[in-house]
Amino acid sequence: MADVRSARGRAQGRTLPGLRRHRRHAHPLPPVRYRIPGSGWLSFGIMWRQTATAVFPGVGFREPARVPDLVAAETRLGRALPAELRQLLLESDGVIGHTHVDTVWSLDQIVEKNLLFWSDRTFAQLYMAFDALFFFGDNGGGDQFAFVQKPERPDIFVWEHESDSRRWAANGLQDYLSRSLRAGGDDWYQL
């Protein structure tokens, strides 16, 4: 795997720390198997990396999240991660899109930002409640993307921070990655 570099970084030979990019012509990665105590083995393919790379070959990946870290995150959050998001995090602990936007946050960011949105008293005074949403990424300009968990559904909604509006953005995580990683700017969901 090659390190992701910004356009300026490529010219100057600098690398952005912690980011990795899937080589276009690299050998496919083998499926990943995890032993979950009490649940046996779970296998995950490389669907998420392939999906993202097919849309934007310059997409950035991080090292996979570890199963114990996912379990600890779910404990802190008091709820399970959406299944698709859990699988993606097992392949890459976040996805970096155009202009180094955190299209999908790292597990640590997911935990910290959701706990903030769900419990911050200032937010409670300014905005409608966020309890039904499970945030996982942003557009780099303040708008946040979330799964709807009450009622549970696979759709991705955007929360627009300036108007406090919440509206549909994608049919699921795969559709979200396809739409958000296409060229066209950070307001792709407003079209």
C-alpha atoms as a printed R data frame, in Angstrom:
    type eleno elety resid chain resno       x       y      z
1   ATOM     1    CA   MET     A     1   0.000   0.000  0.000
2   ATOM     2    CA   ALA     A     2   1.188   3.494 -0.767
3   ATOM     3    CA   ASP     A     3   0.850   6.466  1.533
4   ATOM     4    CA   VAL     A     4  -1.663   9.137  0.609
5   ATOM     5    CA   ARG     A     5  -0.115  12.467 -0.241
6   ATOM     6    CA   SER     A     6  -1.737  15.790 -0.890
7   ATOM     7    CA   ALA     A     7  -1.085  17.456 -4.254
8   ATOM     8    CA   ARG     A     8   1.392  19.805 -2.566
9   ATOM     9    CA   GLY     A     9   2.795  16.893 -0.535
10  ATOM    10    CA   ARG     A    10   3.411  14.807 -3.674
11  ATOM    11    CA   ALA     A    11   5.349  17.670 -5.216
12  ATOM    12    CA   GLN     A    12   7.385  18.118 -2.042
13  ATOM    13    CA   GLY     A    13   7.587  14.415 -1.139
14  ATOM    14    CA   ARG     A    14   5.605  14.790  2.107
15  ATOM    15    CA   THR     A    15   3.145  12.215  3.372
16  ATOM    16    CA   LEU     A    16   0.032  12.784  5.439
17  ATOM    17    CA   PRO     A    17   0.491  10.814  8.671
18  ATOM    18    CA   GLY     A    18  -1.667   7.779  9.331
19  ATOM    19    CA   LEU     A    19  -3.346   7.649  5.906
20  ATOM    20    CA   ARG     A    20  -2.981   4.862  3.393
21  ATOM    21    CA   ARG     A    21  -4.295   4.404 -0.092
22  ATOM    22    CA   HIS     A    22  -5.223   1.163 -1.782
23  ATOM    23    CA   ARG     A    23  -3.078   0.679 -4.879
24  ATOM    24    CA   ARG     A    24  -5.137   0.345 -7.988
25  ATOM    25    CA   HIS     A    25  -3.198  -2.661 -9.286
26  ATOM    26    CA   ALA     A    26  -2.378  -4.282 -5.963
27  ATOM    27    CA   HIS     A    27  -3.282  -7.876 -5.274
28  ATOM    28    CA   PRO     A    28  -6.697  -8.165 -3.661
29  ATOM    29    CA   LEU     A    29  -6.645  -8.376  0.095
30  ATOM    30    CA   PRO     A    30  -7.790 -11.689  1.570
31  ATOM    31    CA   PRO     A    31 -10.983 -11.748  3.594
32  ATOM    32    CA   VAL     A    32 -10.462 -10.836  7.236
33  ATOM    33    CA   ARG     A    33 -11.540 -13.274  9.963
34  ATOM    34    CA   TYR     A    34 -12.187 -12.224 13.550
35  ATOM    35    CA   ARG     A    35 -12.849 -14.392 16.562
36  ATOM    36    CA   ILE     A    36 -15.650 -12.943 18.659
37  ATOM    37    CA   PRO     A    37 -15.939 -14.524 22.134
38  ATOM    38    CA   GLY     A    38 -19.220 -16.398 22.352
39  ATOM    39    CA   SER     A    39 -19.984 -15.793 18.664
40  ATOM    40    CA   GLY     A    40 -17.376 -17.844 16.825
41  ATOM    41    CA   TRP     A    41 -15.631 -16.493 13.739
42  ATOM    42    CA   LEU     A    42 -16.859 -13.646 11.569
43  ATOM    43    CA   SER     A    43 -15.508 -13.144  8.055
44  ATOM    44    CA   PHE     A    44 -15.511  -9.881  6.178
45  ATOM    45    CA   GLY     A    45 -14.430  -9.384  2.604
46  ATOM    46    CA   ILE     A    46 -12.933  -6.243  1.169
47  ATOM    47    CA   MET     A    47 -16.168  -4.848 -0.218
48  ATOM    48    CA   TRP     A    48 -15.854  -1.389  1.349
49  ATOM    49    CA   ARG     A    49 -12.340  -0.678  0.104
50  ATOM    50    CA   GLN     A    50 -13.287  -1.863 -3.377
51  ATOM    51    CA   THR     A    51 -16.471   0.214 -3.378
52  ATOM    52    CA   ALA     A    52 -14.649   3.392 -2.349
53  ATOM    53    CA   THR     A    53 -11.681   2.858 -4.671
54  ATOM    54    CA   ALA     A    54 -13.962   2.199 -7.660
55  ATOM    55    CA   VAL     A    55 -15.540   5.640 -7.195
56  ATOM    56    CA   PHE     A    56 -12.443   7.628 -6.200
57  ATOM    57    CA   PRO     A    57  -9.064   5.934 -6.798
58  ATOM    58    CA   GLY     A    58  -7.371   8.522 -4.542
59  ATOM    59    CA   VAL     A    59  -9.470   7.592 -1.507
60  ATOM    60    CA   GLY     A    60  -7.574   7.314  1.770
61  ATOM    61    CA   PHE     A    61  -7.789   4.401  4.182
62  ATOM    62    CA   ARG     A    62  -6.497   3.854  7.699
63  ATOM    63    CA   GLU     A    63  -5.518   0.675  9.463
64  ATOM    64    CA   PRO     A    64  -8.591  -1.458 10.338
65  ATOM    65    CA   ALA     A    65 -10.302  -0.965 13.678
66  ATOM    66    CA   ARG     A    66  -9.884  -3.872 16.085
67  ATOM    67    CA   VAL     A    67 -12.859  -5.906 17.301
68  ATOM    68    CA   PRO     A    68 -12.136  -5.191 21.001
69  ATOM    69    CA   ASP     A    69 -12.130  -1.470 20.189
70  ATOM    70    CA   LEU     A    70 -15.511  -1.793 18.439
71  ATOM    71    CA   VAL     A    71 -16.937  -3.621 21.450
72  ATOM    72    CA   ALA     A    72 -15.572  -0.945 23.803
73  ATOM    73    CA   ALA     A    73 -17.034   1.802 21.588
74  ATOM    74    CA   GLU     A    74 -20.464   0.169 21.602
75  ATOM    75    CA   THR     A    75 -20.286  -0.093 25.388
76  ATOM    76    CA   ARG     A    76 -19.420   3.609 25.737
77  ATOM    77    CA   LEU     A    77 -22.176   4.595 23.308
78  ATOM    78    CA   GLY     A    78 -24.769   2.344 24.897
79  ATOM    79    CA   ARG     A    79 -25.863   1.071 21.489
80  ATOM    80    CA   ALA     A    80 -24.586  -1.091 18.673
81  ATOM    81    CA   LEU     A    81 -22.837   0.328 15.643
82  ATOM    82    CA   PRO     A    82 -24.879   0.000 12.451
83  ATOM    83    CA   ALA     A    83 -23.860  -3.302 10.821
84  ATOM    84    CA   GLU     A    84 -22.561  -1.746  7.583
85  ATOM    85    CA   LEU     A    85 -20.505   0.808  9.473
86  ATOM    86    CA   ARG     A    86 -19.062  -1.906 11.715
87  ATOM    87    CA   GLN     A    87 -17.970  -3.902  8.653
88  ATOM    88    CA   LEU     A    88 -16.402  -0.840  7.037
89  ATOM    89    CA   LEU     A    89 -14.470   0.009 10.223
90  ATOM    90    CA   LEU     A    90 -13.106  -3.549 10.288
91  ATOM    91    CA   GLU     A    91 -11.584  -2.816  6.868
92  ATOM    92    CA   SER     A    92 -10.497   0.784  7.511
93  ATOM    93    CA   ASP     A    93 -10.821   2.944 10.605
94  ATOM    94    CA   GLY     A    94 -12.286   5.796  8.579
95  ATOM    95    CA   VAL     A    95 -12.377   6.863  4.935
96  ATOM    96    CA   ILE     A    96 -10.689  10.008  3.631
97  ATOM    97    CA   GLY     A    97 -12.313  11.609  0.591
98  ATOM    98    CA   HIS     A    98 -11.615  14.589 -1.647
99  ATOM    99    CA   THR     A    99  -9.651  17.452 -0.061
100 ATOM   100    CA   HIS     A   100  -8.934  15.182  2.932
101 ATOM   101    CA   VAL     A   101 -12.516  15.294  4.203
102 ATOM   102    CA   ASP     A   102 -13.400  12.602  6.761
103 ATOM   103    CA   THR     A   103 -16.081  10.991  4.619
104 ATOM   104    CA   VAL     A   104 -16.275   8.340  7.354
105 ATOM   105    CA   TRP     A   105 -14.788   9.252 10.740
106 ATOM   106    CA   SER     A   106 -12.441   7.048 12.710
107 ATOM   107    CA   LEU     A   107 -13.990   4.971 15.496
108 ATOM   108    CA   ASP     A   108 -12.680   7.404 18.131
109 ATOM   109    CA   GLN     A   109 -14.287  10.351 16.321
110 ATOM   110    CA   ILE     A   110 -17.564   8.458 15.952
111 ATOM   111    CA   VAL     A   111 -17.706   7.804 19.695
112 ATOM   112    CA   GLU     A   112 -16.676  11.302 20.797
113 ATOM   113    CA   LYS     A   113 -18.914  13.192 18.374
114 ATOM   114    CA   ASN     A   114 -21.993  11.068 19.048
115 ATOM   115    CA   LEU     A   115 -21.565  11.396 22.805
116 ATOM   116    CA   LEU     A   116 -21.248  15.156 22.318
117 ATOM   117    CA   PHE     A   117 -24.328  15.421 20.100
118 ATOM   118    CA   TRP     A   118 -26.426  13.267 22.418
119 ATOM   119    CA   SER     A   119 -25.452  14.942 25.695
120 ATOM   120    CA   ASP     A   120 -24.313  18.544 25.167
121 ATOM   121    CA   ARG     A   121 -26.730  20.946 26.887
122 ATOM   122    CA   THR     A   122 -25.880  23.781 24.500
123 ATOM   123    CA   PHE     A   123 -26.873  21.635 21.534
124 ATOM   124    CA   ALA     A   124 -30.111  20.744 23.332
125 ATOM   125    CA   GLN     A   125 -30.962  24.455 23.562
126 ATOM   126    CA   LEU     A   126 -30.054  25.243 19.942
127 ATOM   127    CA   TYR     A   127 -31.185  22.174 18.001
128 ATOM   128    CA   MET     A   128 -33.799  19.439 17.895
129 ATOM   129    CA   ALA     A   129 -32.747  16.278 19.749
130 ATOM   130    CA   PHE     A   130 -30.114  14.070 18.107
131 ATOM   131    CA   ASP     A   131 -31.079  10.829 19.906
132 ATOM   132    CA   ALA     A   132 -32.458   9.199 16.764
133 ATOM   133    CA   LEU     A   133 -29.301   9.822 14.740
134 ATOM   134    CA   PHE     A   134 -25.968   7.971 14.714
135 ATOM   135    CA   PHE     A   135 -23.335  10.285 13.186
136 ATOM   136    CA   PHE     A   136 -20.359   8.886 11.283
137 ATOM   137    CA   GLY     A   137 -18.994  11.497  8.837
138 ATOM   138    CA   ASP     A   138 -19.108  15.044  7.529
139 ATOM   139    CA   ASN     A   139 -18.654  17.160  4.432
140 ATOM   140    CA   GLY     A   140 -15.799  19.288  5.752
141 ATOM   141    CA   GLY     A   141 -18.057  22.344  6.040
142 ATOM   142    CA   GLY     A   142 -20.069  21.542  9.151
143 ATOM   143    CA   ASP     A   143 -22.861  19.331  7.827
144 ATOM   144    CA   GLN     A   144 -22.888  15.841  9.360
145 ATOM   145    CA   PHE     A   145 -24.064  12.467  8.036
146 ATOM   146    CA   ALA     A   146 -25.896   9.914 10.149
147 ATOM   147    CA   PHE     A   147 -27.814   6.672 10.188
148 ATOM   148    CA   VAL     A   148 -31.357   6.951 11.505
149 ATOM   149    CA   GLN     A   149 -31.689   4.565 14.445
150 ATOM   150    CA   LYS     A   150 -35.165   5.413 15.745
151 ATOM   151    CA   PRO     A   151 -36.841   3.872 13.832
152 ATOM   152    CA   GLU     A   152 -33.909   1.819 12.590
153 ATOM   153    CA   ARG     A   153 -33.412   2.057  8.850
154 ATOM   154    CA   PRO     A   154 -30.449   1.781  6.461
155 ATOM   155    CA   ASP     A   155 -30.851   5.279  4.981
156 ATOM   156    CA   ILE     A   156 -28.281   8.012  5.530
157 ATOM   157    CA   PHE     A   157 -29.516  11.463  6.489
158 ATOM   158    CA   VAL     A   158 -27.655  14.757  6.503
159 ATOM   159    CA   TRP     A   159 -27.930  17.215  9.366
160 ATOM   160    CA   GLU     A   160 -27.390  20.715  8.016
161 ATOM   161    CA   HIS     A   161 -25.911  22.679 10.901
162 ATOM   162    CA   GLU     A   162 -26.978  26.155  9.762
163 ATOM   163    CA   SER     A   163 -30.690  25.362  9.509
164 ATOM   164    CA   ASP     A   164 -30.922  22.290 11.807
165 ATOM   165    CA   SER     A   165 -32.648  20.451  8.963
166 ATOM   166    CA   ARG     A   166 -32.353  16.680  8.676
167 ATOM   167    CA   ARG     A   167 -33.068  15.107  5.337
168 ATOM   168    CA   TRP     A   168 -32.396  12.017  3.278
169 ATOM   169    CA   ALA     A   169 -29.001  11.845  1.535
170 ATOM   170    CA   ALA     A   170 -28.408   8.205  0.491
171 ATOM   171    CA   ASN     A   171 -30.011   4.729  0.467
172 ATOM   172    CA   GLY     A   172 -27.329   3.224  2.712
173 ATOM   173    CA   LEU     A   173 -23.605   3.297  3.382
174 ATOM   174    CA   GLN     A   174 -22.595   1.960 -0.033
175 ATOM   175    CA   ASP     A   175 -24.777   4.556 -1.788
176 ATOM   176    CA   TYR     A   176 -23.374   7.253  0.539
177 ATOM   177    CA   LEU     A   177 -19.778   6.339 -0.365
178 ATOM   178    CA   SER     A   178 -20.633   6.297 -4.071
179 ATOM   179    CA   ARG     A   179 -22.288   9.720 -3.922
180 ATOM   180    CA   SER     A   180 -19.874  11.459 -1.544
181 ATOM   181    CA   LEU     A   181 -16.660  10.241 -3.171
182 ATOM   182    CA   ARG     A   182 -17.641  11.303 -6.679
183 ATOM   183    CA   ALA     A   183 -16.060  14.548 -7.831
184 ATOM   184    CA   GLY     A   184 -18.272  17.579 -7.501
185 ATOM   185    CA   GLY     A   185 -17.658  19.296 -4.208
186 ATOM   186    CA   ASP     A   186 -18.679  18.985 -0.601
187 ATOM   187    CA   ASP     A   187 -22.326  19.858 -1.268
188 ATOM   188    CA   TRP     A   188 -23.090  16.750 -3.362
189 ATOM   189    CA   TYR     A   189 -26.190  15.986 -1.263
190 ATOM   190    CA   GLN     A   190 -27.796  19.335 -2.106
191 ATOM   191    CA   LEU     A   191 -28.271  18.494 -5.779
